[in-house]
Amino acid sequence: MDFLPEQDINELLNEFGIVATPDGDDCIVLEMSSKHADVCDCLCTIEQTCEDSGWTCKSMDAAALVSVVGESVGKIHQGQTVLVPCGKWRSVFDAVAFSMAEDELWQEFDASATIKLNTRDPLLFESGDEHILVTLITALMNDGETLEQSVFLMPVGAPILVHLQPGGPVKLWFGNSVLADEVREHYAI
């Protein structure tokens, strides 16, 4: 796990047609353009509705959403995966502090990450980091509360973008239907 300079992922964003749009003063929202996204799925809790046209929506209870997201993230992470916060990292780290307190690897990383907490620098997870990635996302989905605490997940070698919002909805953009089918096994749309 390591932070990258924000500009280091610009080529990846451009290649996959991912655009950044400010949302208020504190957030930047990423989206894959319709030209690049062949499949768009939305995972919602039963209390939420997916009102975006062109999206395939799957509703489930909150516990199932967290479980499905963890399994899907495990499937998507195939070596190198980048997480980008919607807001600053500080809000994400604050949201997961209690749930991640017992994870020794996270505690070591958290102690060294202090200088990056006021940035939106991407966080790179390598092949050996899958457990910590899934644990972090699960903690964020359970403990986060705001859009500012949400994160975007992108595998380095595949045209996939996932917006993981605490409590849902979770939006997934896929560059092709083969990738979508592989991940959809975990939430059966």
Secondary structure, 3 states (H helix, E strand, C coil): CEECCHHHHHHHHHHCCEEEEEECCCEEEEEECCCCCCEEEEEEECCCCCCCCCCEEEEECHHHHHHHHHHHHHHHCCCCEEEEECCCHHHHHHHHCCCCCCCHHHHHHHHHCHHHCCCCCCEEECHHHHHHHHHHHHHHHHHCCCHHHCEEEEECCCCEEEEECCCCCEEEEECCHHHHHHHHCCCCC
